[in-house]
Amino acid sequence: MPENKEKTKLLISIVSYNSLNYVLDLLQSIKENPPGFSCRTVVVDNASSDGTAEYISSRYRWVELIAGTENIGFAAANNKVVKAFDSDYIILINSDCQVYPGAVKGLIDFLESQEEAAIAGPKIINSDGTLQPSCRRFPSMFNAALHSLLVAVYPNNPFTRGYKLEGMDKSRPLTVDWVSGSCMAIRRQALDQVGLLDEKYFMYVEDLDLCYRMWKKGWKVYYYPYSQVLHHVGGSSRGRDIRASFRMQKSVFYFYLKHHRNNWRVIFLPLLLMVLVLRFLFTFFKKIFTKSSGV
C-alpha cells in the first residue's frame, strides 16, 4: 500500500468494487474540475474482478491506487486512505458519483469558513435530475422502525418525510443531523478527535454513525447546496439488491445497539430487529417475484 505523509490540503478517497465505468467517469470529473489547491486523489480497489486496478494503474498516473486482495467494505477501505496520507481535509465520495464544477473547492472553502463545522455534504442530484434526500434527521428507534416498515409500500408516509427533512428549505447552507456518505467533506482535526469510520459497518450507516459521533463531541454537520454532485444511486452495488438489503438492515441494527444498549431504549431493540427482518424479507421476495415474472 502506498504511504506518503507529505501533507496536502485535501485528500479525496474513492472506494471501488466492480464499478470500473463509474469510477472512470468520477476521475474524469475530478480532473476536469480541480479544486485549485494541493489535492491527492486515492482509489481503493476492493479486489474487483473487472480490471479496475489494472486500468487505473496503467492509465491514470495522477491517481494513487491501493489495490486490495479482498473486499473489506466501505469503512475499512476509506480508513486505509485516511491513515496512509496526511491532509487538512478529506472528501469521501462514492465511485458512482461525478463532481460538478466548483463542487470540491466549494465544500472545502465552506468548511474553512465555519470553524465549528466537522462535516459538509453537497447537494446530490440523481441520474434523472431529481434531488436526492442526502441530508437527514437522526431517527428514534420508533421512527426508524416505522420508516423501514412503511417506506416500501407508502413512501410518502409522515415518518419517512420527517426523516428525510422533506419540506425544509434546502436552498441555502444549514445544519442537519447527518449527511450522506456518498459524498462528504470532513475536517481532519474533527476526525482525529472523534475517530475513524467504524469498520463494523461493512456498508451503509457508517455515515450516520460518524455524524452522530461528531455532534456528541460538539462539532456541527452542514448541508451545503452550492456544491453539487451527481450520484447514480446503487451504481456501485447494482445487481446485488438482496445482499445490499441484508447489509443495510444489519448496519441499522448495529447502530442502535451500539448507541443505545446502555440506556432504557434497549428494550425496543427486539421490535426494531423484527421490523428490519420484515424489510429484508420484503426485498428478498420482491426480487424473487421479479425474476420469476421476467419483469
Secondary structure, DSSP 8 states (H G I E B T S, - for coil): ---EEEEEEEEEEEEESS-HHHHHHHHHHHHHS--SS-EEEEEEE-S-SSSHHHHHHHH-TTSEEEE-SS---HHHHHHHHHHHEEEEEEEEEETTEEE-TTHHHHHHHHHHH-TTEEEEEEEEEETTS-B---EE----HHHHHHHHHHTTT-TT-HHHHHHTTTTS--SS-EE-SEE-TTEEEEEHHHHHHH-S--TT-SSSSHHHHHHHHHHHTT-EEEEEEEEEEEE-TTGGGTT-HHHHHHHHHHHHHHHHHHHHTTSGGGGGHHHHHHHHHHHHHHHHHHHHHHHHHT-
